[in-house]
Amino acid sequence: MQSIEPNWVSLQAVRKGERFVVRRIDDKQTRAQLLRFGLAEGSDATCFERLPLGPIVVKRRRQEVAIGAELSEKIWVEVIAN
Amino acid sequence: MNALAMESDAATVQPAVEKKASPQKLVLVGNPNVGKSLFFNHFSGLYVDVSNYPGTTVEITEGNYKNFRVVDTPGIYGVSSFNDEERVARDEVLSADIVLNVVDAMNLERDLFLTLQLVDMQFRMVVALNMMDALEEAGMEIDVERLSEILGVPVVKATAIKKRGFDDLERALETAKVGNIEPDLQKDISAVMARLRPTANPAADALMILEGDEIVAARHGLEPQDRREEIYVARRNRVNEIVAEVLREKSQMKFGAIVSEKLGKWTISPLTGVPILIFALWLIYQVVGVMVAQRVVGHLEVELGNKRFEPFVKHLFAKITPVEIVVEVLNGDDVVETKSFSFPEGTSRAKEKFEEFEAFIEGKDVTQNFAFSQETLWGKAVTILAGEFGAFTMTVTYLAFLLLPLVMGFYAFLAVLEDCGYLPRLATMVDRLFSAMGLNGRAVIPIILGFGCVTMATITTRLLQTSREKTIAASILNFAIPCSAQLAVIAALLTKAGGFYSLVFFLVILANLVAIGTILDKLLPGKSSPLLIDLPPMRLPRPTNVLKKTWIKTKSFMMEAAPWFFVGALIVSTMQVTGLLEGWVRLFEPITTHWLHLPAESARAFVMGMVRRDFGAAGLYELPLAPEQIVVALTVITLFVPCIASLMALVKERGAKEAMIIWLGSWILAFGVGGAVALVMRNATQNF
């Protein structure tokens, strides 16, 4: 089990408009699926939209991906300056 | 082209005889929504075969082009086995002679992942770079020559919607090549290849095994290797490098691209997204629910089906079957005259009487009710085939004049929503709502379709990812969603009952729907798959694409469902002639009168609801009911068992055991909740 750095938060905690780097994805299948969409561990993206209690829409260049609330808790990110 | 066929890749180890006889298999592969079907349409023309892939329910479309057999596959983000669609696409790809990979130029980063995987599989392939016009609109440019050089395969620019690039593509297919692969990966693939059983594309199978595909590994009697992640990461890095090298921002975004981006943003922002969602649902309701289901179907079913087609068939049988025909003369909706004609030896033996009958109906708007004599076995057989619920009468009318236009309407709308890129956004918007019931946003499609035809929707539950979700969706559909046939009658009855009681009815059904989902979510083991969905850019739907999709889906639904409607009709007609139907009705009378406090005749309506759900509702229409009773009766028929065709679809999709649980459960739920509503209402109003 890798450790979680103090400055990482779950994707669930990211606010709309914030930019972040994906640090760790705690689910093998999700990791593979996100790799296909271009969201690898280490890649940067923006929180494009958040639906109340619902999915988070993440945008990297032109690619938008909606991630369900439950899944977003398994994705660890580091928020960076815009 | 022949030279190409002869040349055949050295890697192919299929028996030589089979190879020569069969045309080359050209497989179209691409991410979802890249316009792949437009390429397929171009190559295959109008005549295509749609088939359900064996063992799954994903559709595969095939056509012919020159000496190629062209196969279209479901849109996928990569070749693997994450879901049914991927498994089907995987097998089609693995048996390809040539691969045409359609890539969305606007989404190079996403799409090249699949492209590189196909290159790594060492297929002879061509890349079609679609949506070049949109790329330009967005102010970007792709160095196509460089891309082709890096990949080692022909890359062709295309704008399929404007039919641009097809000629180049046809030429490029003749020079399809195996692309450049990383030497390290090549080494690993070769090592696995040495251990494979004979197969169409050994390199491709070997890569699948390296990437941990259990099914492909099992085919070769090997263990899958666990190197997917490592290979995926390397591939992702290579994609990013390639994109950085070939993609350039050239100028400012043009107006069209800005609109598409803004629209895309609005559809998922809560403030604007909710009104857009409500507008979309309202539009579906207006177009499909009101226009098609009520106006078009109403006209077709009554005027063509009940008044022309059915009497025509019945008269054929009546020629030699003892029958009594009761004619009702209509003026608008009112019956103004009723006359009965008796033909104890069939109509052909009673010329004068029949002429009298013909003269009577001449020029009048009439309905003809045929009562075939039940005294002989022949009479019973005729009733089964051409009676009230006959296979040649009711079933044909139902399928051709009710279901066909309705299903077509729903699928057309779905195709529009899909084509313009709204569907995944809709799924995102409703995800929260659905996750409370153990589903994710994707389930919005079957649930919406359910309001059209529960049978059609039950078949669509295939789209869902896990068996658990399929069970939950199928249960919600078959327990609590009234189909459009029923909705029309329900709406009419509710108008009688008034606004307050309509609201009560609506809340009771909604509560049931949510309760069923929530309870199943708690009861069923496991967890539902969370939403992870790609949101494609919004764009205008392409009419040809929409029409073709509608046609293909409607056709395959009709082919699949029609037999079950015939089976259903046969069962019910047989029950009718053997008196079983009446027996059931009598069995139900005590429950209806004592527990539900409804008139005894409503038992008949409930029993008929087992056949066709609108029969149940229609039967209630004629009964004198208090508003409270209307609510009780509608609650019962809405929650009551699905129609016979839905039941058959349910058996097919979810298995006999699950189907029977749902079916029997519907009895308990319908009468349980119906009785409870009756109890509450009686105590509250003391009105019935």
Interface residues (C-beta under 8 A of the other chain):
Chain A: K28 Q29 T30 R31 A32 Q33 L34 L35 R36 F37 G38 A40 S43 F48 E49 L51 P52 L53 G54 P55 V57 R60 R61 R62 Q63 E64 V65 A66 I67 G68 A69 E70 L71
Chain B: Y77 G78 S80 F82 M106 N107 E109 R110 F113 L114 A138 R228 E229 Y232 V233 R235 R236 N237 V239 N240 G264 K265 I268 S269 P270 G273 P424 R425 A427 T428 M429 D431 R432 S435 N440 G441 P530 L531 L532 I533 D534 L535 P537
